[in-house]
Each structure stands twice: as C-alpha cells, then as structure tokens.
Amino acid sequence: MVKVKTIYVCNDCGAEHSQWQGQCAVCKAWNTLSRVQQGNSSSPAANADFRREGYAGETSDVQNLADIDLHALPRYSSSIVELDRVLGGGLVPGSVILVGGNPGAGKSTVLLQILCNLSSTGKSALYVTGEESLQQVGMRANRLNLPQKHLKIFAETNVEKICHAAQEHKPEIFVVDSIQVMHSSEVPSAPGSLSQVRESAAYLIQYAKQTNTVLILVGHVTKEGNLAGPKVLEHMIDCFVMLEGGGDTKYRILRGQKNRFGAINEIGVFAMTEQGLLEVKNPSAIFLAREEQETPGSLVMVLWEGTRPLLVEIQALVDTSPLGNPRRVTVGLEQNRLAMLLAVLHRHGGLYMADQDVFVNVVGGVKVMETSADLALVLAIVSSFRDFALPQDLVVFGEIGLAGEIRPVPGGQERLFEAAKHGFKKAIVPKTNVPKNRIDGLEVIGVSKLSQAIDSI
C-alpha cells in the first residue's frame, strides 16, 4: 500500500504547505491553497527512463557566453507566418510552447493544421489527443482538407505511455491536447488536479529538453480567462500564447504572453473559415470596415502590437443617464482608465459628464494593452457628447497625463506611415511625435495639451 500524504498547494505559485492557511507564505496571495493527496513514491519526473544528467545539446563545462554556438539549434517555420511572428521567428528545437484559449477558439484546429502541413514537408510529427477520439480528429482533418498521410496520431492520457511512444517514433514536433487531462500513474490523484498537471507537464517537458523535440501543450482556461492549473506551469514552459476570440466573431487573435525566444505582446490575426484558421496578412484592413457615412463617436487610432502598428476603430456613446450612478462600460479597454480620462476631460477640457452614461467599444474584439489610445478615446467621447462626426480620414494616437498634457508614444513615425498607407489624410498626434520630414498625403497636427486637441477637431 502506498502511504498517502496530504499537502496544500498554492494555485498561483505552486508552493507546498503542510497545513491549510488563509495566505500563501511564498507569494502572499489569499485563499489560493488547495488540498492535494500525494503518495510517498518519488516523482515520475525523477523516475523517467530517458532522464540523465544535463539536457541534450548541453555540456557540463563552464563556457564563455560569446563562445556558445547559436546555430546548433536553428529555427524552422511552423508553416503559418502569423504564428512564426508571435513565436519570434519560428519553432526552436527543444522548446515547450503552451497554447491557451476559450473553448471553441480553434486551438486544436490550428495545431492540427500545423502538424499536417509539417508532416507533409518531411518533418516527423505526432499528435496526442486526450479529449477526442481518433475518429473525431480524422473527421476534422477531412473537413479541412488537410494532408493526412504522414501524420501520426495517438489517443492516450498516460504520460509514461506517451513518452514511450514518442521514444519509439522519434517525432521532431508533437502536440499534447490537453495537459489538463494527462495523468501519471505515479501520482495518486485525479487528472486535472494541481499535482497531476504539474508532474505530467514536468515529465513531458523533460522529455522534450532531452531529445530536442518541439513540444506544444494545449491548456484550458478558467471562467475569468486565465490559464487553468498551477501558476508554476507558466514558469516551466518557454513560450505561452493565448488564442483570443470566440463564437461572436470569426476573427481570432493569437497573443504572446511569454516568450524566451522573442518579444512578448506580439499578435497574429486569424480568420475562422470552413478551411480552418487562415492567417490575415493585413489586419488593419479588417478592423477598418467602416460605414461610408460619418458617425459621431467613431474614430480610428493606431496601436502598437509587438513589432508592427495596427489601425483599429474605437467607438464611444455618451447618453444622459436615468440612474443616480451613471454607467461606465468598456469593451476592449480598461474600465479604470476610462474613469480617469473622464476626470481629466472635466478638469482640463471643461466637459462635465458626471450625469452621462459612457459606453466604449474597440471594434473587432481587439484588446488595447497600451496607453496610446488615450487621445483617440477622449476625442471619440467628445464627438459623441457634442453629436458631431469626425472626418473619416482622421487618425489619432497619444497618451494623456493627469495634468492634461499629451505625452509621446513609441513608434510614432511607423504609426504615421501605416496610416498614410491606408489612405488617411489627417493625423492628431503628440507634438513630440511629429516627424521632421513631411509624409506625402498626410497632414500631421501636433498637440501638447488636451485643450489643443479638442480645439483641433
């Protein structure tokens, strides 16, 4: 009989405690400890037959950083340009990638597309499905008209059997869908528990590091949209990308949140079609599908996503509130920042909106993660409040400070070039971001105060 030991594991940092307590002693988070039953047998990660001292391709000798051969593990394309952009240039042998997203976002679809395409070009690939049957995966591949001849598929949830099959077939890339349903026979707890997810992931990750195999794990998300499972899972992997979007829109945004081989906050845009997820070459064009008639409260802003500018339409609606406490509703923006900008608009713009409902929406399901949308948001609110339409060929960006000053944003010239490329004729930007050389066909107005920006429209 295996003696069972009870421990309490923090959901955020993975720290173990001998007894329950309200606050984690390591990360100081409250009410994050969960009860876990654990056997006395050693971790499966420590008993793996493929484990040995040092990872493959590494030596135990001390070396100079400049002497390390960076060409020993060259990248190769995933066959999807937008995914390569998010990953920093392609797949790195021995890397571990975690893909999260809401149910129905298309995680399994895009990964099946990648493996089918790579296997058809000579790469050995293995698709491990733990949630679907082999027939279900085969039906999806037939529906999407994917090349299936060379892709190997395996329906299993036991990590020991999965690694044994991988050792036998030696794939260069393999997908595990999903990590939440995997389990190890050495851990006496149910699949999906904190200890099972952590130990199963450690087992698979160590195999990938030892054999220089690209490992892609699919992860579930909670109802709040965060990755399910222990927080330590995000620390163990090399790259974490989130596939955003759902059934309300056909567009999906793949956003990098952690990347040891490239920049974070890089995005890739896809469209869900009958042929699967297709990459969108010019995302600015799909987010600018506007009506020809000018509408109050509608304005185009220029965001900076990863390494490229992105043109997005922002809409605002201001209406008299019948409630004692007016509503402040945002979709794609931070609600607290809207409240702050309304206070700045009252103090430094002379517009009182304490009795108005304010609704703000970023078209296309884009989530704004930077402050360069401040000026466009405020001018869209002014446009709706005064009930006058702004020109269709106007583009705006800039950060607003609490003193009403317009602060510069990075990549100003690249943003203006992107706007000019899409036919915009006028731009309102921070004064410091005004280019020294004139851009053909684009009138650039530099402002340093919020009052100047309001006067310019």
N, C-alpha and C positions, 0 to 999 in steps of 0.2 A: 504494500500500500504506500502511495506517495503521500507524505505528510503535507497538508495544505496549510499555507501561511496567509494571513490576511494583512494586507497593506493598504495604504490610502495614497493615491497618485493624483497629483495636480493636473488638471486638464490643460492648463496654459503652458507650464514649463516642464511637466513630466517628473517633477521631484517626488520622491517617495517619503512617506511618513509612517511611523509605526502605529499612530492612532489618529483619529479624526480630530480636526481643529478647524475653526472658522476661517483662519487666514493661513495661506501657504507661507512657510518660513523662508522660502527661497525668493519667489517673485513678488511676495506681499499681496497677492490677489485674494479676494474674499470669496468664499463659498465655491471653490473650484476643486475640492478634494472628492474623489470618487473611490468607492470601496472595490478592491481587486483581490481575487483569490489567486494565490501563487504557490506553485509547488517548490520543493526543495531541490529538484533537479536543476542542473545548470542550464543556462540559456541555450536555445537551439543555435543561436548565432555563434556560441562558443564551441558547439559540437559539430559544426559543418565539416564534411569531409574534404571540401575544397579549400578550407582555410589554411593559411600558412603565414609565416612572418613576412610582412611587407606586401604592398599591393603589386600587381603586375605592372611592369614597366618602371618600378621604383627600385632604388638601391638603398642600402643602409649606410652608405658612406656619406660624409659631410661634403657638400659641393658649394661652389660659388653660384649665386643666383644667375649671373651672366653666362655661366657655362652650361646651363640646362638646355637640352635640345628641345625646342618648341615644335619641331617638325616631326617628332616621333609619333604624335597623335594628331594627324591632320583632320580637320572638319570635313564633313561631306553633307551634301544637300539632303533635305527631307523630302524633296520633290515639290514642296509648296513654298513659294517665295515669301509670302507673308509670315509663315511660321519661322522660316530661316531668319527673317528680320527680328522677330521677337526673341529668338534664341541667341542672337548676336552673330549670326553668320552660318549657322547650320548645326548639325549634330556632332558632338565630341565623343569619341570612343571612351567608354568607362564612365560616362556621365549618367546621372539619375535625374529624370525630369518628372515632376508631379503636375498633373493636369486636373484642375478642379472646375466645377461649374454646376449650375442648376440642372435638375432632371429635364431631359429634352433639349438641352442646349446644343448637343451634337458632339460630345466628347468621343463616344465610341465610333461615331461616323467618320470623323476626321482622322482618327488614329487607324481605322481600318483602311481608309484611303491611302494613308502614308505607307502602311506596310504592304499593301497590294502593289503600289507603284514601285517601291524599293525592291520588292522581291522579283518584279518583272524585269528589273535592270541588272540582276545578278547578285543583289545583296540577300544573304540568308536572314529570314525574319520568322519570328514565332509570335503568334497572338494567343494569349492565355485568357480565356473567358471564364469568369466565376459566377456571373449573374445571368448569362444567357446560354442557351443550348447551342450546339454546333449547327443545328438546322436554322436557328434564328439568325445567326451570323451569316450563314450561307445565303439565306433569303435576302438579307440586306445587301450583300455583295452583288447578288444577281440584279437586284433592283437598281443599284447604282452603276451597273455595267462595268465593274472593276475587274482587272486581270487577276485571276484566282489560281492559276496553275501552279505557281511556285511557292505560295504562302502556306506555311504550316500552322495549324491551329490545334489548340489543346484545351479541353474543358476540365479544369481542376481548381480546387481551392486549397490544397495542402502545399505549403511552400517547399517542403522537402521533396515531394514528387515533382514539383515544377522545376526546381533546380536540377534534379536528376535528369529530367527530360531535356533541359537546356544544355547540360553537360554532354548528353548524347548527340544532340543535333547541332550544337555549337552555333547558335544564331548570332549575327552581328548586332541585331536590334530585336528586342522583344518587349511586348506590352502586357501588363497585368491589369485586368479590368474586373474588379477594382480592389484596392488594398483593404477596404473595409470588410470584404467577405473572405479574405485569406485567413488561414489559421495554421498554427504549428502544433503538431502532436505532443510537443514537449511542454506546452503551456496549458494548464488545466483551467481554461476559461472559454467563454463563448466567443465565436467570431464577431468582430466589431468592437470588442472591449479594448480598453486602453492598452493592456499588456499584450494582447494578441496583435493589435495594429503595430505597436512599437517593435515587438520581436519579429513579426513577419517582415516588416519593412527592413529591419536590420539584416535579416537573413538574405533577402533579395539584393539589398544594396551591396553587401559584402561580396556576393557572387559577381555582381556587375563590375565592381572595382578589381576583383582578382582576374577576371577574364577580358577586361576592356570591352565589355558589352554595353551598348546603349540600352538603358532600362527606362521605360516610361510607365509610370504608375498613374492610375485613374483614382481620384479621390472624391468622396461625397462632400456635400456642403450642408451646413445647418440651416434652419429656417431664417437665421439672421444673415445668411450669405457667406459665412466664414467656413473655412475648411474644417470638416468634422474630424474628431480624433485628437490625440495629444498634440500639443504645440511643438513638442520635440520633433515630430515628424517633419516639420518645415525646416528645422535646423539640420536634419540628417541628409536631405536631398541637395542637389546642386542648383536646380532651377525649378521655380514654381510659377506656373502660368494659370490664369483664370479665364475661362471662356464665359463671357458675359452675354446675356440676351436670353430670350425665351420665346414662348408661343405668341406673344403680342407683336413681334416684329420678325421679319425674315433675316435681318442683319445680325451678325454675331461679332463681338469684339474680343480678340484674344489679347489679354494684357499681361505683361511680365511683371511679377511682383518680387521675384528674387532671381538673380542670375549671376553665377560665379564666372561666367564666360562672356558677359556682355553687359549692356546697360539695362537698367530696370525702367519700368513705366513705358517701355516700347509697346506699341499696339499693332495688331494685324486685324484687318477688317475682312470679314467673310459674308457671303450671302447664302442662305439655306435654299437650295433648289432641289428639283427632282433628281439631279445628278450628284447630290451631296452638298458639302460645303465648298463653294467656289470662292477663290480669293478675289477681292475687289482691288483693281490696280489703282484707281483714282478715287479714294474715299471721299474727298471733298465734294466731288460731283454728286454723290448720292445724298449727302447731307444738305445740299443746296437746292433740292427740288421744291422751289417756292412758287407761289402763285404769281402770275404776271401783274396782278393788281396790288398796289402798295397798301399795306395794312398797318394800322397803329400798333405799336408794341413789338414789332418784328424787326430784328437786326442781325447782321452777320458778324461774328467775331472770329479771330484767328487764334487757335490754341497751339501749343507746342507739345506734341506727343512723342516722347522718345527722341528720335533724331529727325523728325520732319514736322512741318506745320500742317495744320488741319483746319479747314474752313467749316464752321458749324453755325447754324441758325439758332438764335435764342429768342424766345417769345415771353412776353410779360403781359399780364392782365391785371389792371387795377380797377376795383369797383367799390362802391360805397357798401360798408359792412352793416348788416342788420343786427350784428351781435355786439355785446359790450366789449368783448375781447376779439379784435379783428384777427383773421387767419393769415398765416404766412406759410405758404405751401410751395415747396421746391421739388422739381424732378430733375435729377442730374447735377444738382448743385447742393452745397452745404447750407442748411437752413440757418444756422447761426451767423454765417457770413451775410446772408440776406438781411437779417435783423440789424447787423452792424452797419451795412451800407445804407439802409433806410435812415438810420440815425445820422449818418454823415450827410446824407442828402437833405435832411431837415436843417441841420446846423449850418452847413456851408453852401447849400443850394437853394434854401428858402422854400422848400416844398414840404408841406405838412401832410403826412399820410397816416397819422395815428388812428383815424377813423375809417381807413380803407382796407379792404381785403387785397392781398397781393399774391398772385399766382405766377410762378416762373417755371418754364419748361425748356429743356435743351432738346432740340429735335433730333430724332434718330436713335435715341437711347444712349447717347454719349454721356459719360460721367466726367465732369470737369474736375480735375485734380490740382489745378494751379490757380493763381490769383490774377492772371492776365485777363480774365473775363469780367473783372470788376467794372470797368468803364462801360463795356457793352451792356452789362446788366442794368446799370443805373440809367443809361440813356434809353434803353428799351422801356424801363419803368416810367420815365418822364414822358416818352412818346405815348404810352397808353394812358397815363394820367391826364395829359393835355389833349388826348384824342387827335393827334396829328401823325401822319405816316412819314416815316423816314425814307429817303431815296433807296431804290433797290440796288444801286451801285455803290453804296456806302459800306465800309468795313471799319471795325473799331476794335482796339485792344489797349490794355493798360491796367495797372494796379492803382487802387485808391487807398490812401492813408487816412488815418483818423483826423488829421488836420485839414483834409480836403485836398491834399496835394496829389498829383498824378505821377506815380513812380514808374521808372522804366522797367522793361521786362527783357529777358534774354532772347536772342534770336530775332530782334526787331526787323532787320533788313531782310532776312529769309522769309518772315511772315509777309512783308510787303510784296516781295517778289511773287509769292504764292497767290496773293490777292490780285496782283496785276495779271498773272497768268490766266485767271478765271474771269477776267473782264471787268473788274471793279475799277471805278474811276476816281473815287474819293476815299480817303482814309483819315480817321482821327486817332492820333497816337500820342504817347508821351513825348514831350519836347526833346528829351534826350535821345529818343529812338528815331528822330527824323534823319534820314540818310543825307550824307553830304552831297552825293551825286543824285541828280533828278532821275526818277524812274519813269520811263516813257508811258504816257497814258494814265498816270496815277497822280492825282493831286493829294499831297500829304499835308495835313494840318497838325501842327504840334501844339499841345496844351500842357500847362503846368499846374492849373488849378481846376477843380470841379466846375466852378462857375464859368470858366472859359469854355469848357467842353459843352455845357448846356447852352451857352450863347452861340456856339458854332453850329448848332442844329436848329 
